[in-house]
Amino acid sequence: MEIVSPVLKSYENWEEQVIALWDVIKENFKVYKNDTAGTHVHVAPIDRSFTLREMKAVAFACCYYEPYVLSILPYERRNHQYCNRNSNVAQRMGALVRSQSVCGIWTLREEINSLQSVEQVCEFMQGGMKKEHRYVLWNFQNLARRTGTIEFRGGRHLRGPVKTMWWTTFVIAFVSMAIDQVGQAM
């Protein structure tokens, strides 16, 4: 079963909505652990779209902090076929991320800054815009589509409200940090 919630706004009582959702699920279904399943969290600014500058800041943060994000992922999500590392899929970006040198990071920043469109950001982060290119840890393809979101695909299977809120909070905090901190340096 796939669960899709309505858009939850961080200034509303989204945590209460998550708890209510899980109350209904647990009342009506038996929830089993399944290591092949994962959680996808979509984020976007409230009542507006990401700017190109914000997209670039998040893209850079996803690249720069990839090893740290991987370290907190559940083991079964680290090399999952529907949650590939962006650096394993996007060749140019991956080469720069793996260099781990100051020059490589500087070049990565400059290349991301040179991107001129949402589609170019997606291409750089995922190696393409085809459907199969969306199976990465940080999926930017939704930015070029109706939803206008950045999707994090690294969360583990969920069995209750607490871990649902943990992963959601992580993604919101990561994207906010990228825009506030990394965006200033871009």
N, C-alpha and C positions, 0 to 999 in steps of 0.2 A: 504494500500500500504506500502511496505517496501522499504526503500531507502538504497542502499549500494553504498558507494563511492569507488573510487579507493584508494589505499594507498596514504595518504597525508604526505609529509615529512615536519617537522617543520622548516627546514631551507629554504624551498621553500615558495612561496606565498600561503600557504594553506588557509589563510583567504580569499583571492581573489577567490579561487576555491569554497569555501563554499558560498560566495556571488553569484557567477555565478550559482551554483547549485540551490539556492533558487530563483534566477531570472527566471530560466527555469521552475521550479515547479510552481511558482505563475502565470506565463504566460499561462501555460497549464492546471492547475488544480485549483480547489477550495479547500483550506486547511481548515479543520474544527478542532476545539478543541476536543480532545478525551482523557479523563483522564485515560482510560485503556491502552493507548499506552505509550511506553517509548523509550528512546534513549539508545543505546548501543555504547560505545566508546571503541575501541580496541587500545591498545598502545604496542609498542615494541621499543627497541633501533633502531637507524638508521643503516641500513646495517649490522646488526649482530643479534644474539640471546641474550636473557637474560642469564646471568650466573646463576648457582645454588645459589650462594651467593646473587645475586641481587633478585632472586625470593624469597628467605627467608626474605630479608630485606623488600620487598613489603608485603609479607604475615604478618610479624610482625606488620608493620604499619597499615595494614587493620584491624588487631585485636585490636591493642592498640587505634587507633583513631576511631573505629567503632561508639561510641556514638556521636562523633563530626560530623562525616560524616552524620549520620542519622539525626542530627539536621538541616542540610541544605537541605535535600531531600524534594521534594514536598510531601505533606501529602499523596497523593494517591500512592506514590512509597514506603512509609515506611514499609508497610506490604503487598505488592503486591505479588501475587502467582508466578510471574516470576522474582521477585527481593527479595527473602528472605534474611534475615540477615544471613551472614555466621555463626554467633554464634548460630543461631537457628537450623541450619542444621547439622553442624559438632559437634558432641556431646563433644568430648574431648576438642577441641578448645573452644567451647562455655562455658564449665564449667570453664575453666581457665580465659576467658575474663570476665565472670560474677562475679568471685571472687573479682575482683577489689582490691586485696591486693597486697602489694609489693611482697610477696612470690608467689602469683599466676602469676603476670607479669614476675617475674624471671623464674618461671617454664615454662611459655609460651615461653619465649625467648630460654631457653635451649632445649625445645622440638622441636621448629622450627629449631634450629641449628643442632639438631641430624638427621634431615631428609637427606636422601642420594640420592634422585632422584626427578625428576620432578613429577612423579606419586605419590610419598609420599607427596610432597607439596600439590598437588591437593587433595589427600585423606584427609589430615589434614584440609585443608581449606574448603572442600565441603562435606566431609563424603562419598565420593565415586567418581567413574569415569563413572557412567552410565549417559545417556542423561538427565534424570530428575535431576541429581545433578548439572547441569549447571545453574539452575534458581536461582542464588544467586547474591547478590550485587556485589561481586568481583569474577568473574569466571576465574579460573586458568586453566581449562581444555584445552584451546586452546594452552597452552604452550607445551602440549604433542602431539599436532597435527600440521598440516602443517603451520598454521598461526603464531604460536609462540608468541601469544599475551596474554596480560592480559585484560580481558573485564570488564568494569564498566557498570552495567545495571541499575543504579539508576537515570539517567536523565529523566526528564519529557518529555512528548510529545513536539515536536518542531514545531513552526509555522514560523520560520524565521531564518536568518543567525546569528543574535546577540546571541540568546540563544544557538544556535548550537555551536558557538565559546566559549561561557561561559563554557558549560559542557566539551567541548574538552580541553580547557585550564585548567580547574580544574583537570581533570584526568592526563594530562601531568605533571602538577605541583605536584600533590600528589605522583605520581610514582617517579618523579625526586627527590622530597624531601626524599622519603623512601630510595632510593638508596644512595643519598648523605649523609643524616643525620643519618638515622637509620642503614644503612649498616656499618657505621663506628663503631657503638656500638655492632654490631653482632660479 
